[in-house]
Amino acid sequence: MQNKITIVGGGIGGMATALALGRSGHSALLLERAPSFSEVGAGIQLGPNVVRILQAWGQMDRLKAVAYFPQALRARNAISGEVVGEKRLGQDTVQRYQAPYATIARADMHSLLVAAVAQTGGIDMHLGHEVTAVTQDEKSVHLQVQRTETGSTDVVDTKLLVGADGVWSRVRAQVMRSGGPRQTGHLAYRAMVPMASLPENLRTQEVTAWMGPDFHVVQYPVRGGEMLNVVAIVHGDPPGDLTSWDHGANAAEIQLLLSRAHPSLRDLIYAIGHWRLWALCDRPPMRSSGEHGSGRVVLVGDAAHPMRPYLAQGACMAIEDAAALARHLTEKGSSTVPKALAAFAAERWPRNARVQARSIRNGEIYHAKGLMQVARDMALRLAAPRLMDVPWLYRA
Ligand SMILES: Cc1cc2nc3c(=O)[nH]c(=O)nc-3n(C[C@H](O)[C@H](O)[C@H](O)COP(=O)(O)OP(=O)(O)OC[C@H]3O[C@@H](n4cnc5c(N)ncnc54)[C@H](O)[C@@H]3O)c2cc1C
């Protein structure tokens, strides 16, 4: 099989890359190891930086049909319950950043991209195809691809390989020969529940971050406000196999872990019967453009820069990578694939590194205790709208 561009991985990063390339007139092969798309029930937040890209890609109608556009971001002390800070979103965000802040179920975000790719055309998508080996020479990249249903192996030669295969990226391991990601020592319990199933006093329309010593909880509506997404981050040892995306979780575990939380938060946690558990892994912030790939292989999304979810930007950075990659491959100035990839990497790595570093810092702030917690709450009481905004990230 010969192909000019091949994308490995059909998650949010891979599908966004497929869409960006398709929109720029490129054709590509996309290989995804899963036999079908089944994104698990959890939500993600989309900053205006990435909603602006979806706008430019003509996806606002699709987004409006499935997302939620919260009016405020609220910070609460998870023990006292005090609202220590609030920042307006809604029209304030549109005026400042030319796009709204959105919250969306992962499955809805993924389906949006899949539908847009199908409509745009140019992408030959193969599910149940796992890339097992990658090598490259000056002219091509050579892939071994195993069909998961039959076990048979194909060989694919391609001029450009996009590794969008997530935090445990095999493309990265084989091409960069770098070690694996690191454990953060943090666990994420995630749940999505119908808003109508919750008592009236627990239904909320904002994004709320409850900050407690050594834990935090974030809640926000998705699916046009019909569902509430809740993620609780605690410190702890990972259960079983780290490479497995998520595990079932026992509701009693998280109830016990948050038993000292403010009653309003505790009531919410106790009202949810079904949780999934993620062991969070990341890499240190990128140190050079070399971490975005090598030669004719480029990494996007979590394969390149897995991060802690405390700035809510992992998927957003994957989508920004996709838009930038398509632009560099289409620009006239880059005469060869390696030159275009080098220009892409030089543009993207400092921003991705900054977002990774800020995500780590946010985790420390959310989990602060003692004097640091007192200082955090005081600072938020005085200057929340400024402290909770991230202009360098959201601005075009
Ligand atoms: C608790 C939590 C909360 C989060 N909240 C937010 C948020 O609010 N906002 C935000 O922007 N981000 C958030 N994120 C981050 C976001 O989910 C990820 O950054 C994003 O999903 C990464 O997408 P990806 O496509 O790079 O990787 P993945 O989603 O991991 O996709 C990789 C794909 O590659 C496939 N694959 C892997 N290996 C192979 C192979 N060898 N051959 C073929 N296919 C392969 C996999 O099956 C998968 O489909 C959160 C993450 C967590 C854990």
The ligand as an SDF file (V2000), in Angstrom:
LIG
                    3D

 53 58  0  0  0  0  0  0  0  0999 V2000
   -9.5920   13.4810   33.4920 C   0  0  0  0  0  0  0  0  0  0  0  0
   -9.2980   14.1510   32.1760 C   0  0  0  0  0  0  0  0  0  0  0  0
   -9.9320   15.3540   31.8600 C   0  0  0  0  0  0  0  0  0  0  0  0
   -9.6240   16.0120   30.6650 C   0  0  0  0  0  0  0  0  0  0  0  0
  -10.2500   17.1920   30.3970 N   0  0  0  0  0  0  0  0  0  0  0  0
   -9.9250   17.8810   29.2690 C   0  0  0  0  0  0  0  0  0  0  0  0
  -10.5460   19.1200   28.9630 C   0  0  0  0  0  0  0  0  0  0  0  0
  -11.3860   19.6070   29.7330 O   0  0  0  0  0  0  0  0  0  0  0  0
  -10.1910   19.7730   27.8130 N   0  0  0  0  0  0  0  0  0  0  0  0
   -9.2600   19.2610   26.9580 C   0  0  0  0  0  0  0  0  0  0  0  0
   -8.9720   19.8990   25.9350 O   0  0  0  0  0  0  0  0  0  0  0  0
   -8.6530   18.0760   27.2150 N   0  0  0  0  0  0  0  0  0  0  0  0
   -8.9620   17.3830   28.3400 C   0  0  0  0  0  0  0  0  0  0  0  0
   -8.3640   16.1730   28.6060 N   0  0  0  0  0  0  0  0  0  0  0  0
   -7.3050   15.7010   27.7160 C   0  0  0  0  0  0  0  0  0  0  0  0
   -7.8180   15.0260   26.4610 C   0  0  0  0  0  0  0  0  0  0  0  0
   -8.7610   14.0340   26.7760 O   0  0  0  0  0  0  0  0  0  0  0  0
   -6.6480   14.4240   25.6920 C   0  0  0  0  0  0  0  0  0  0  0  0
   -5.5820   15.3490   25.6310 O   0  0  0  0  0  0  0  0  0  0  0  0
   -7.0440   14.0890   24.2510 C   0  0  0  0  0  0  0  0  0  0  0  0
   -8.1410   13.2050   24.2610 O   0  0  0  0  0  0  0  0  0  0  0  0
   -5.8600   13.4800   23.4960 C   0  0  0  0  0  0  0  0  0  0  0  0
   -6.2920   13.0880   22.2200 O   0  0  0  0  0  0  0  0  0  0  0  0
   -5.3280   12.2360   21.2730 P   0  0  0  0  0  0  0  0  0  0  0  0
   -6.0940   12.0350   20.0200 O   0  0  0  0  0  0  0  0  0  0  0  0
   -3.9960   12.8780   21.2150 O   0  0  0  0  0  0  0  0  0  0  0  0
   -5.1130   10.8610   22.0280 O   0  0  0  0  0  0  0  0  0  0  0  0
   -6.2070    9.6280   22.3420 P   0  0  0  0  0  0  0  0  0  0  0  0
   -7.5030   10.2520   22.6440 O   0  0  0  0  0  0  0  0  0  0  0  0
   -5.5240    8.8140   23.3320 O   0  0  0  0  0  0  0  0  0  0  0  0
   -6.3030    8.9220   20.9360 O   0  0  0  0  0  0  0  0  0  0  0  0
   -5.3250    8.0480   20.4640 C   0  0  0  0  0  0  0  0  0  0  0  0
   -5.9540    7.0790   19.4800 C   0  0  0  0  0  0  0  0  0  0  0  0
   -4.9270    6.3010   18.8600 O   0  0  0  0  0  0  0  0  0  0  0  0
   -5.3190    4.9350   18.8110 C   0  0  0  0  0  0  0  0  0  0  0  0
   -4.0870    4.1310   18.7870 N   0  0  0  0  0  0  0  0  0  0  0  0
   -3.1650    4.0070   19.7810 C   0  0  0  0  0  0  0  0  0  0  0  0
   -2.1540    3.2180   19.3860 N   0  0  0  0  0  0  0  0  0  0  0  0
   -2.4260    2.8480   18.1090 C   0  0  0  0  0  0  0  0  0  0  0  0
   -1.7270    2.0300   17.1480 C   0  0  0  0  0  0  0  0  0  0  0  0
   -0.5430    1.4540   17.4510 N   0  0  0  0  0  0  0  0  0  0  0  0
   -2.2990    1.8440   15.9240 N   0  0  0  0  0  0  0  0  0  0  0  0
   -3.4870    2.4450   15.5980 C   0  0  0  0  0  0  0  0  0  0  0  0
   -4.1920    3.2090   16.4830 N   0  0  0  0  0  0  0  0  0  0  0  0
   -3.6560    3.4180   17.7110 C   0  0  0  0  0  0  0  0  0  0  0  0
   -6.1550    4.7600   20.0830 C   0  0  0  0  0  0  0  0  0  0  0  0
   -7.0130    3.6340   19.9900 O   0  0  0  0  0  0  0  0  0  0  0  0
   -6.9080    6.0850   20.1370 C   0  0  0  0  0  0  0  0  0  0  0  0
   -8.1200    6.0510   19.4050 O   0  0  0  0  0  0  0  0  0  0  0  0
   -8.6800   15.4650   29.7720 C   0  0  0  0  0  0  0  0  0  0  0  0
   -8.0640   14.2460   30.0650 C   0  0  0  0  0  0  0  0  0  0  0  0
   -8.3790   13.5820   31.2540 C   0  0  0  0  0  0  0  0  0  0  0  0
   -7.7150   12.2730   31.5490 C   0  0  0  0  0  0  0  0  0  0  0  0
  1  2  1  0
  2  3  1  0
  2 52  2  0
  3  4  2  0
  4  5  1  0
  4 50  1  0
  5  6  2  0
  6  7  1  0
  6 13  1  0
  7  8  2  0
  7  9  1  0
  9 10  1  0
 10 11  2  0
 10 12  1  0
 12 13  2  0
 13 14  1  0
 14 15  1  0
 14 50  1  0
 15 16  1  0
 16 17  1  0
 16 18  1  0
 18 19  1  0
 18 20  1  0
 20 21  1  0
 20 22  1  0
 22 23  1  0
 23 24  1  0
 24 25  2  0
 24 26  1  0
 24 27  1  0
 27 28  1  0
 28 29  2  0
 28 30  1  0
 28 31  1  0
 31 32  1  0
 32 33  1  0
 33 34  1  0
 33 48  1  0
 34 35  1  0
 35 36  1  0
 35 46  1  0
 36 37  1  0
 36 45  1  0
 37 38  2  0
 38 39  1  0
 39 40  1  0
 39 45  2  0
 40 41  1  0
 40 42  2  0
 42 43  1  0
 43 44  2  0
 44 45  1  0
 46 47  1  0
 46 48  1  0
 48 49  1  0
 50 51  2  0
 51 52  1  0
 52 53  1  0
M  END
$$$$
